[in-house]
Amino acid sequence: MPPTLASLVQHSALKLTVRAGADRLGTPVRWAHASELADPVPYMDGGELLLVTATNLDAENADSMRRYVRRLAGAGVAGVGFAVGVNYDDIPEALVDAAEEAGLPLLEVPRRTPFLAISKAVSAAIAADQYRAVTAGFEAQRELTKAALAGDGPAGLLARLAAHIDGWAALYDTSGVVLAAAPDWAARRAAALTPDVERLRDRPAPASIVVADSEDRVELQSLGTGRRARGALAVGTGAALGTAERYAVHSAVALLTLTTARSRSLQGAEQRLGAAVLRMLLAGEPDHARAVAGDLYGGLLDAPFRLLIAEAAAPAGPELLTETMEAAAARTGEALLLVPEGERVVVLAADGGAAVAACAAYAEAQDDRAPREGGAEDSDVVVGLSAPAGPIAVSAAYKQAEQALSVARRRGRALVEHEELAAGSVLPLLADDAVRAFADGMLRALHEHDAKGRGDLVASLRAWLSRHGQWDAAAADLGVHRHTLRYRMRRVEEILGCSLDDPDVRMELWLALKATAATTPAEDSRG
């Protein structure tokens, strides 16, 4: 630790005597500085032992000394060393009383002790302290490196780090989830800092923030050297980190960053292997795909899985989503096959697993954001999710995900599952501008006819189609005679230039009526 006033008093060669502030001798001394200025405060940084002979001081004036001492104490001066036998044979009582009143340590320096000796003692003590700190830092670096290479993973490294800083340490993934903590009790404390980790994640790496409260002082350090952080390290201590502790933390950050970079390199290799497996599955070669997958992806192909396609709606969309899914899969030990394809990514994930759940939660959070004006374009990512599938049905699952992705994009949703489309109605698919334009064009002549008061052809056509061409039932719905309805249907054929006997014509007209029903919901009460 740095030198203190107490250590200087105990220095046998200096022969210093305490005249005031004996209860504050534990104050660290950052430097020793001699000054005869009446007001040396503008030249002080705080923490100095000020050495004086009172050449320019009215040291016997109580008011003057009270002002002088208060200025020094307010500037953070550690203490005053007064040389006796130069201008004064003894320290004036006015200065002693002012120092006692302000609680500022006052040391008597005998004539035979030069100020230079005190400065050398302080300098030597500071150098020794720095040497001890650097030595301890290098020792911490060696121990942390051994822990990182021992195969115990981050947990072993964090345990060593926590011991070196006399506090606790925790590692977070990119989503702010605690991956490991030491000691064990620190996991709950670390989990409470997830919002702060998310705030740090949004800053370019490397970055750090300090969180201080009644429990402890926490420093958060981002991990990674690229545009985005790849995780975060938290260290909690009772006070600010010293030099040795700072060395240990910096070493831990470097080692964890290297581990993260190594993991990203391995992940790149895994993605290339995953791309080969996916190509074989899409080509209808599940046996070859399983052989190539080996232990890495083999377990994924042994159970139902989901195929999802995520497309960027914002610059970092797929990256954020895949990092979230990777973190969820890592926590549960699930296999995850991930293949980037330009601005989108294809993923195979276990059906009902943590990765699919994380994807759904991510998409739900996007949908719950502020009301959108631009639909899915206001989300980070748009996702299409297939129904559960096996190795022999990957091609079909890919098509399902493509279809779901298209619907998600059109509906302005972050995620759509293919099962929603299969179990639901085709009618929501008609909510498209192109479909509405087609419908309006197809029915325009009938609407123009009705607008001139020549008969209700649109309502008559809807009633007739809804009754599958049954004249009596449709006429009863309209409250007209069946001959009147027959006449109207002939007029529909004449105006549209088509035959209602053609099933394709009837289908197109019915869909056109459905597509335009949103503007006239009352007319569609039977459809």
N, C-alpha and C positions, 0 to 999 in steps of 0.2 A: 504494500500500500504506500501512497505518497507520504513524504515527511509531514509531521505535525508540529505544532508548537511544543507539545510535550516531548517529542523526540529530540528537539533542539535543546530544550531545558536539560534533558538527561544526557546530552552530549558533554562528556567530561572536559573536553578541551575548550569549550566555549565559555563556561563559567557564568551562564545566564541565571538571573534571579527574577522570580515572578513577583511583580508589585501590584498587579490588578488583573481581574478576570481569570482567576485560577480555575474556575469551573468550566472554562471554555478552551482548555489547552488541547482538546482533541481536534481542533479545527485544522484541516489540511492546509499546507503552505505550498502555493504554486510557484512562488519565486521570492527572492529577497531583494529589496530595492532601496537604495539610499537617496533621500531627497531632502533639501533644506528649504523647499518652497513653502510659502505660507499656506498655499492651497494646492497640494499635489494631486487632488482627485481627478482632474481632467486627464492625467497621464496614468491612471490606474485601470487595470482590467478586473480587479477583484481577486482575493486569495493571496495577496502579497503580504510579506512581513516588511513593514516600512521602518527603515533605520534612520534615525535623526540624531542631531546634536543640539537642536533648537537654536541654531545661529540666527534665524530670522523669525523666531517665535517669541511672543510675549508670554513665556511659559509660566510666569507667576501670576498672570491675570486670569481669574476664575472664569469670567464670561468669555474671554478670548479662547481659553482652552476648551470650554464646554462646546463652543461653536466648532472649533477645529476637530475635536474628537467625534462629534456627531456627524460631521461631513465624512470622516474616514469610515466610520461604522456604516453609514448609509451607502458608501461605495463598495462595501464588501471586503474591506481590508481585513486580513486575518489577525493582525496584531501590530503593535508598535514596539520597536527596540530602541531604547533611549540610552545613548552613550554618556556615562557620567565621567567627570574629570576633564571635560573639554570646555564647555561653556558653563556647566553647572556641576558642582561637586556632588550633588544628589538630585534625584528627580524632584522637581517642584511639586508641592502638595496640590497645587491647582490642577496639574496634569493628572496626578494619581487619582484625585477625587473625580475628575471628569471621566476618566477611563472606567472607574468603578461604576459610576452612574450609568454610563452607556453600555456596560458589559463588554468592553473592548479589552482584550488581554494586553498588558503592558509589561515588557521585560526590561530589566536593567542590564545594560551591557557594560562590563568593567573596562577601564581605560586600556588594559593590556590585551583586550580582544578586539582586533581590527574588524571593521565591517566586512572586509574581503574574506575573512575566515568564515564568517557566517554565510556569506553568499556561496563560498565553495562547498560548505557543508550541505546547504540546501540543494545545490546543483548536483553534488555527488549522490545524495539521497534520491533525487528525482531520476537520475540516470540509472541507479541501481533498481529502482522500482520499475522503470521502463524495461530494463533488461529482464527482470523477473517476469514481467507481463509478456514480453516477446517469447521468452523461454517457455512459459506456461502455454502460450498460444500455439507454439510449434508442437509441444507435447500433446495438446488437445487435437491438433491436426493429425498427428500420427495415430492417436487412439481412434479418432473418428474414421480415418481412412481404413484402419484395420477392421473396424466395425462394419464399414460399408462393404468390405471384401470378404467378410466372414460368412456370408450367405444367410444371415439372419434377417436381411431386408432392412427397410427403414426403421423398424422397431428398435433394433440394436443400436443404430446410430443415434436415434433420439434419446435412448436411455443414457448413453455416454454424454451427449450434449447437455441433458438436464442436470447431470451430476456436475459438469464443469461450470455451469452458470448458476448452480445452487437454486434451481427453479424448475420449470417444466417446459416441455416442447411438444409440438404437434405438427403433423403433416396433413395438408388438405389436397384434394384433387381439384380439377378445374371448375367443378360445380360447387365447391365450398363444403364438401362432405369430408369429415375427419377420417383419414385412412389409418392413422396410428398416432398414439400419444404416450408420453412417459413423464412421470409415473402414471399408473392406470387411472388414478383419480382425476387426472387432468383432462380426460376425454370429455367430461361434461362441461368443464370450463371452456374448452376449445370449441365445443359445438355451439356455444352461445355467441361465438364470434363470426359465424357464417356470413351474416350481412356485411361485416367489415371485409371479409375475404372476397366477397362478390364485388365490393367497391374497389378493392385492390386489383381484381382481375381485369377491370375495365381500363387500367392504365398500362402503357407500354412497359414491358419488362426491360431491365430490372426496376422494381419500384418497392417502396416500403412506406408503412404508416405506423404510428404509435397510438395505442389505445390505452388510456389510463383511467382507472376507477378505484373504488374503495378496496377491491380485492388485490390487485397487483398492477404492474406496469407490463404491457404486452407490446412487443414489436412484431409486425407482420412483414415478411420478406417474400416477394414473388420469386418463383423459380422459372428459369428459362432465359434464353437470350434472343428470341425472335420477337415478332410483332405482338404475339399474345403470350401471356403467362401460361405455364403448363402445370401450375400448382402453387402452393404457398406454404411457408414455414412460419409457425408462431412460436415465440419464446416468451415465457412469463417470468418475471423476477420481482423482488420486493423493491428494487431501486434501479436507477439507470445502469446500463452495462458498463463495466470497467474495460480497460484495454485488453486484458487477457480474455475476458468473456466475449468481447467483440471479435477477437481473432477466432475463437471457437465457433461463433455464429457464422461468420463469413466462410469458414472452412466447411461448415455443414451445408450452407447454401450452395457452394461450389460443387460439393460431392453429390448433393441431391439433384442439382441441375444436370450434372454429367450423367447421373443415373437416368434422369428423365430423357435426355438426348439419346442415350443408348436404347432406352425403351422405344423411342420414336423410330430409330433406325430399324430395330427388330420388327416394329409394327409395319414399317414400309415393306420389309421382306415378306411378312405374313400377308399383307394386302396383295402382293404380286402372286403369292401362292393361292390366295382366295380368289383372285381374278381367274386363274387357270381352272380352279374347281368350278366356278360359276359358269364359265364357257362350256365345260363338259356337261354340266347339268342342263344347260339350255339346249345343247346339241343332242340331248336324249341319251347320254352315256353315263348313267348313274354309277355303274360298277367302276369305270375308269376314274370318275370323280372321287369315289370313296377311297380308291387306292392312293390317289394323289393327296387327298385330305389327311390321311394318316391319323395320328393322335391329335393333331391340332384342331381339325374340324370334323373328324370322324364322329365324335359324340353328337355333334349338331345334326348330322344326317341320320342318326338312329332314332330320332323322335320327331313328331310334327314340328314344323317351324313356320315362321311367317317371312314373306319377302316384302320389303318396303322399298319404295323409291322416294327419295327426298330431293327436292329441287329448290335451288336458291331463289328466295324472293328478296333477299338482302345480301350484301357482300359476304358476310361471315355465317350465313344461315346454316348450311349443311355441316360446317365445321363445329359450330356450337352444339348442334343436335347430336352429332356422332360422338363428340367428347362426352356428352351427358350419358349416352347409351353405353359407351366404353367403360365409364366409371361405374355405372350400375352393374354391368356384366362382370367387371373385375371384383366387385365386392362379393358377388355370389359365386364366382368361379365359372360362370357360363362362357361357352364359346360364342364368338361373334364374328361372322364373316362379313367384311366390309370392303366394298370395291368402289372407289371414286370413278366417276364418269364425267369429266369436265365440270360443268356447273351443278351436277347432281351426284348422288351417291346411291348405290344399290346395297342393301343389307339383308343378310339372312340371320334371323334371331329366333331363339327357342320360343315356341308358342306358349303363352302364359308366363314367360320368364320376366326377370327384372328389367332387361333391356327394352322389351316391348312396352312394359309398363312405364318406363322412364320416357320413352318416345311419346306415349299418349299424354303423360303429365306435362311434358314440354309443350306439346301442341295445344293442350287445354289452356296453359298459361298464356300462349300467344292469342288464343281466341278470347281470353278474358281481359285483354288489354283494353285501352281506351277505344271507343267506337270507331270503326274504320270508315274511311271514305272511299278507299280504293280496293276494298275486299282483301283477298289473300296477298296482294302486293304490299300491304302494310305489315305483314308478318315476316319473320326472319326466314321462314322455310314453309314449303308446301309438301305434304306427304300423302302418298297413296299406299295403302296397306292391303296385302292379299289376304285371302282366307287361309286357314291352316293347310299346309301341303307337305308332301314327302318328296324324296329325291326324283321320283319318276314324273312328278307333276310340276317341276320348276318352271317350265316354259309357260304353262297355263297360269301359274301364280304370277309370273312376270307380267302377263297380259292383264291379269286382274289388278295388279298394282298400278299399271299404266292407266287403266280405265278409272280407277279410284282417284289417281292423281289429277286426271283431267277434270273430273267432277269437283274435286276440292278446289282446283284453280278457278272453275266457273262459279262455284257457290261462295267463294271468298272465305273458305275455311282452311285452317292449318293442316288438318288431317281428315281423311275420309277412308273408312274401311270398305272393302269390296262387299262384305257381308251386308252392309247397309243397303247397297244397291240391289243385291240379290233378294233381300227380304222385303224391300220397300216397293214403291210404285214407280212406274216409268214417268209418271206425270211431272215430278219435279225436274226431270231432265229437259222438259219443254220450256223451262224458265230461262230461255236464251234469246238474245236479241235477234240472232239470225232466224231462229224458229218462229219468233213472233212476227218478223218481217214477212216470212213466207206465208204465215197464217193470215196476216192482214191483207196481203196481196190476193190470196185465194178467195177471201170472203168480201173483198172490197165492193164488188159489183152488187152483191146481195144487200150489203149495208146501204149502199147508195139508193137501191130500189126501195128499201123500207123507209129511208129518210124522206122520200117523196110522197109517203102515205099511200103506197100502192099495195100494201099487204105485208104481213109479218113473216117474211120468208125465212129469216135466220132462226127465229124461235120455232117455226114449223119444222125446219130441217133438223134442229136439235132434238125436238120431241120425237120425230120419226126415227132418227138414228138410235135414240136411246131406247126405243121400243122395238128395235131390230126389224123395222119395216112393217110392223103390225098396224094396219090402218085404223081399225076401230079403237085400239088402246091409245094410239098417239092422238087421234081426233078427240077422244074423251079428255085427255090431258089438256088439250088446247081449248076445249069447249066449242068446237066447230063440227060441222058435218064431215063425214069421211070423204064425200065428193069434193068439198072445199079443200081438204088436205091434199087430195090427188091433184087437183088443179095447181095448187101451190108447188108441189114437187115437180110437176111438168115445167112450171115457170123457172124453178131452180135449174133444171137440166138445160133449158133454153138459154138462160142468162150465162151459165157457166160453160156451156158447150160441152157437156159430158153426160154420161149415162149413170144413173144411180144403181143400175143393175151390176155395175162393175165393182167387185169387192175392194179393189185398190182405191177407187174413187171414194167409196164410202169411208174407208180407213183414213185417207188423207183429210177428208172433210171433218171427220170426228176429231182427229188430232188438232186440226186447225181451230175447231170450236173450243177444245180444251186449252190450247195455247193462249187463246184470247179471253178465256173465262175469268182470268185474274182481274180484269177490268170491269167485269159484270158478274160478280159472284152469285147474285140472286138467280141469274139465268141458269146456273149450273147446279142447282140444288138437287137435281135427280141424278147427275152424272157421277 
